[in-house]
């Protein structure tokens, strides 16, 4: 079952994280505290978060993925592919 809303929420929050617009703490607040997102029966939502985005950042200390914390190019490309998949429906 494709849950378009849950995929869209995860894609948007992840795009903001990877681009450095929000901090890792803000990302956690948007993603982990969203009951609708985690109630989703869409397996892609949890798998992409657990095996993709969760591994791209640390939960301590608070920071943005910019400057010295910027993701390597290969990781950014993988993140972009995941985001495109989530937005594809």
N, C-alpha and C positions, 0 to 999 in steps of 0.2 A: 504494500500500500504506500503510495506516495503522499506525503503530508507537505503540501506546498507551503503552508504557513510556517511550519517548523523549519523547513529547509531554508526558507527566505530569511527567517530570523537569525539562524546560525550563519548564513552566508553574509548578511549585512554586518553582524557583530564581528565576524572573522575578518572581513574586508577592512573594517575600521582598525582592528588590532594590527593587522599586517602592515597597513599603511602608516601606522604610528599616530593615528588620530585619537585613540583612546589608550589608556594604560592597561596593563595586565589585570589590575584589580577591577577596573571598569568593565573589562571583558568578562571576567568571572561573574560580576554582578548581573550583567545582561544575559549571560548564557546559563550559568548554574542555578540562578534564582528564578528562572522562567519555568514554572510548573507545566505550562502547555507544551513547551518544547520537549521536556523530559517525559511527558505522558504520551508523546507521539509513538505510534507503532511502526514508524518508518525506520527500518534498520540503518539506513544511510546516515541518519542524523547522529546517532550514537557512535557509529563506527568512524565516521569522518572526524568527529570531535575527539574521541578516545585515541585513535591511531594517527591522527593528523595534527589538529590544532593544539590539543593539550600538550603535545610533545614539543611545540615550538617556543614555549615560553616557560619561565619559572614563576612560581607564585610568591616569591619573596626576593628582593624588595619590590616595591611598586616602581614601574618604569614603562616607558614607551619603546616600541621596537624601532628606534631611531639611533643615529650616531653609532656608538660602540655596541649597542644592543640590536642593531639592524640585522635582519636575517640574511644569511648567505643567498646568493642569486638562485641556486638550485632549490633551496627551501621556499623562497618566494614564488618560484615557478610552480612548485607542487601545491602551494597554498592557492595560487590563482586557479589551477586546474580544479581543485576541490570546490572553490567558490563558484566557478562556472558550472560544475556539475550540479551543485545545490540549486543554482538559479535556473537550470535547464528544464526542470519539471519532468 
